[in-house]
Amino acid sequence: MNDLWLVTGATSDIAVAVLNQMARGRGFVLAGRDAPALATLSERLLSRGAVSAAVVVHDFGETEDRWMACYAHLVEAFGRPDHLLLAQGQLLDSAQSEADGSALMRMLRVNLTSAAQILRAHAANRQDQAFQAVVLSSVAGDRARPSNYAYGASKVALNYLIDGLSLQHPAARCLTVRLGPVRTRMTRHLPAGPMLADLPAVASRICRLISRQQQGTVYVPGRWRWIMQVVRLLPRALLARLAL
Ligand SMILES: NC(=O)c1ccc[n+]([C@@H]2O[C@H](COP(=O)([O-])OP(=O)(O)OC[C@H]3O[C@@H](n4cnc5c(N)ncnc54)[C@H](OP(=O)(O)O)[C@@H]3O)[C@@H](O)[C@H]2O)c1
């Protein structure tokens, strides 16, 4: 294995924090839509001991066909990735996704259909099936909630994709990280409070999971496993009244 990581949505705050911690000795292909931010990240990873850090500019809100061309190009240019970290994501609340149909479709492309194509390409790329895939998902997929059900739908479908992929390819090492709210750009509209986890702690936890090649589903922070068990048991009428 050449230890080459493909990171999609590489400019995500969580991905950047994880990559900063795991740079040394690894090669990266950093994919995202923000070319200057990707170039800056590439330089930083190289300065932290990365073996290589190539940049591929792609907007995951576009149609998925373009990604297939992009993937073929990156394999030709940089080799076959052994590992995938899938981090792109957009959060629309329910008011936004109900008001703007094209924004809703774009979110579904970023969060779900692009992920389906990337996972498919990553699995097909490794005939030996010895690939690793780490997907950043969300507790929002554990139960439909009034505030963000469309975002949650994209994440529960993502969970099914990665879970099914790991059943279909038992030699693969697939990890779904079900994140509770983390203090990043994505959650800057949320009030600070104990439910919002600190980014460095979350990144360290994800790095530990990656380095021990953890498989299956892991809640980060871990308390969200128990919180969501309670949320799953709430009666529908109560859930509809709560501002969750
Ligand atoms: N933060 C949380 O509380 C939380 C909780 C649960 C799950 N998650 C999930 O964790 C992952 C990372 O989240 P984060 O907090 O790090 O979010 P973030 O900092 O907002 O990053 C989101 C990433 O998605 C990329 N992205 C969005 N739309 C895109 C598009 N059309 N094409 C290409 N890239 C696009 C962004 O690119 P740009 O840099 O170009 O904008 C960025 O790289 C996401 O999948 C998110 O759903 C986050």
The ligand as a Tripos MOL2 file, in Angstrom:
@<TRIPOS>MOLECULE
LIG
   48    52     1     0     0
SMALL
NO_CHARGES

@<TRIPOS>ATOM
      1 N1        -20.0870   20.5770   12.3390 N.am      1 LIG1
      2 C1        -21.0410   19.7770   12.8000 C.2       1 LIG1
      3 O1        -21.6830   20.0510   13.8190 O.2       1 LIG1
      4 C2        -21.3570   18.4820   12.1010 C.ar      1 LIG1
      5 C3        -22.2220   17.6100   12.7370 C.ar      1 LIG1
      6 C4        -22.5620   16.4350   12.1140 C.ar      1 LIG1
      7 C5        -22.0030   16.1030   10.8990 C.ar      1 LIG1
      8 N2        -21.1550   16.9660   10.2950 N.ar      1 LIG1
      9 C6        -20.6380   16.5960    8.9770 C.3       1 LIG1
     10 O2        -19.2250   16.6340    8.9870 O.3       1 LIG1
     11 C7        -18.7520   17.0090    7.6930 C.3       1 LIG1
     12 C8        -17.8020   18.1920    7.8360 C.3       1 LIG1
     13 O3        -18.5070   19.2560    8.4610 O.3       1 LIG1
     14 P1        -17.8170   20.6000    8.9430 P.3       1 LIG1
     15 O4        -18.4100   20.9680   10.2260 O.co2     1 LIG1
     16 O5        -16.3460   20.4480    8.8350 O.co2     1 LIG1
     17 O6        -18.3740   21.5950    7.8600 O.3       1 LIG1
     18 P2        -17.7140   22.7870    7.0230 P.3       1 LIG1
     19 O7        -16.5010   23.3240    7.6750 O.co2     1 LIG1
     20 O8        -18.8470   23.6830    6.6670 O.co2     1 LIG1
     21 O9        -17.2320   22.0410    5.7070 O.3       1 LIG1
     22 C9        -18.1160   21.5850    4.7450 C.3       1 LIG1
     23 C10       -17.2890   21.0820    3.5950 C.3       1 LIG1
     24 O10       -18.1500   20.7300    2.5290 O.3       1 LIG1
     25 C11       -17.6980   21.4390    1.3990 C.3       1 LIG1
     26 N3        -18.7680   21.7300    0.4860 N.ar      1 LIG1
     27 C12       -19.9680   22.2680    0.7520 C.ar      1 LIG1
     28 N4        -20.6260   22.4160   -0.3970 N.ar      1 LIG1
     29 C13       -19.7710   21.9730   -1.3740 C.ar      1 LIG1
     30 C14       -19.8470   21.8650   -2.7760 C.ar      1 LIG1
     31 N5        -20.9130   22.2470   -3.4400 N.pl3     1 LIG1
     32 N6        -18.7910   21.3460   -3.4550 N.ar      1 LIG1
     33 C15       -17.6610   20.9960   -2.8290 C.ar      1 LIG1
     34 N7        -17.5340   21.0590   -1.4870 N.ar      1 LIG1
     35 C16       -18.5860   21.5510   -0.8050 C.ar      1 LIG1
     36 C17       -17.1390   22.7510    1.9260 C.3       1 LIG1
     37 O11       -16.3730   23.3610    0.9120 O.3       1 LIG1
     38 P3        -15.9590   24.9360    1.0120 P.3       1 LIG1
     39 O12       -14.8060   24.9750    1.9560 O.co2     1 LIG1
     40 O13       -15.5930   25.2710   -0.3870 O.co2     1 LIG1
     41 O14       -17.1590   25.6670    1.5330 O.co2     1 LIG1
     42 C18       -16.3450   22.1660    3.0620 C.3       1 LIG1
     43 O15       -15.1780   21.5380    2.5910 O.3       1 LIG1
     44 C19       -19.9950   17.3320    6.8470 C.3       1 LIG1
     45 O16       -20.3260   16.2100    6.0770 O.3       1 LIG1
     46 C20       -21.0620   17.5680    7.9000 C.3       1 LIG1
     47 O17       -22.3620   17.2760    7.4110 O.3       1 LIG1
     48 C21       -20.8070   18.1620   10.8670 C.ar      1 LIG1
@<TRIPOS>BOND
     1     1     2 1
     2     2     3 2
     3     2     4 1
     4     4     5 ar
     5     4    48 ar
     6     5     6 ar
     7     6     7 ar
     8     7     8 ar
     9     8     9 1
    10     8    48 ar
    11     9    10 1
    12     9    46 1
    13    10    11 1
    14    11    12 1
    15    11    44 1
    16    12    13 1
    17    13    14 1
    18    14    15 2
    19    14    16 1
    20    14    17 1
    21    17    18 1
    22    18    19 2
    23    18    20 1
    24    18    21 1
    25    21    22 1
    26    22    23 1
    27    23    24 1
    28    23    42 1
    29    24    25 1
    30    25    26 1
    31    25    36 1
    32    26    27 ar
    33    26    35 ar
    34    27    28 ar
    35    28    29 ar
    36    29    30 ar
    37    29    35 ar
    38    30    31 1
    39    30    32 ar
    40    32    33 ar
    41    33    34 ar
    42    34    35 ar
    43    36    37 1
    44    36    42 1
    45    37    38 1
    46    38    39 2
    47    38    40 1
    48    38    41 1
    49    42    43 1
    50    44    45 1
    51    44    46 1
    52    46    47 1
@<TRIPOS>SUBSTRUCTURE
     1 LIG1         1 GROUP 0 **** ****
